[in-house]
């Protein structure tokens, strides 16, 4: 397997040369707007939605990348094409992109993209065994710091929360609450639950990162005639839900089978999870679980 190809400030380069200066504000202050995408059957999934979110994040921080959003999309597609040699038959790629203000005082923006074979081994077991979630006391960043709609790489709170979650319940990830105690998100994933008689419930859109995978899940739920409501809820309500689901770009959707150390029924076999997973398979033309199992050697 030859080296992946990356993009940095106008040039396609070997991934080993994708280097950001320690003086770049993306490194020194964590000022970095980002997106993470994946392919299905070799094509970037929901690229336009990711680009729309990127454009909104750039507006929030008043960062002008020097390239149009459309051009960034073209670069992402070209990067996938240039890295096709990395893939085995039936495999797919992940793509990460970032924009920073650059190095002061001149502040020419830094734009980087990288592609990589997806680390299926990190989440292959999610579909069969589910995910454990733990509330640690680390709260989501308040709106007074930056809007929930901003997707950035300033994620010290995720790191601290996940480290505490793993200490409390090995293998667990953190679920974060808002400043008022309402459920917000997991680290790097949206969280929602299902309750008979109401349907699926997600935190309000305006209080969470507008996940592209959450939008996909909403579309699939509508097609399955499963109601989806956006409202605030507390951890206690999450604990008594019939099913808890997580969704994120690369793993797509998976169940929560333990919350704050307590096992949950029906485990990974929940009917709502299975219906949404099957609908996702049909949407993308890939058996998501089978693909993850096949390439689970890759972490």
Buried (B, 14 or more C-beta within 10 A) or exposed (E): EEEBBBBBBEEEBEBEEBEBEEEBBBBBEEBBBBBBBBBBEEEBBBBEBBBBBBBBBBEBBEBEBBBEBEEBBEBBBBBBEBBEEBBEEEBBBBBBBBBBBBBEEEBEBBBBBBBBBBBBBBBBBBBBBBBBBBBBEBBBBEEEEBBBBBBBBBBEBBEBBBEBBBEBBEEBBBBBBBEEEBBBBBBBBBBBBBBEEBBBBBBBBEBBBBBBBBBBBBBBBEEEEBEBEBEBBEBEBBBEBBBBBBBBBBBBBBBBBBBBEEEBEBBBEBEBBBBBBBBBBEBBEBBBBEBBBBBBEBE
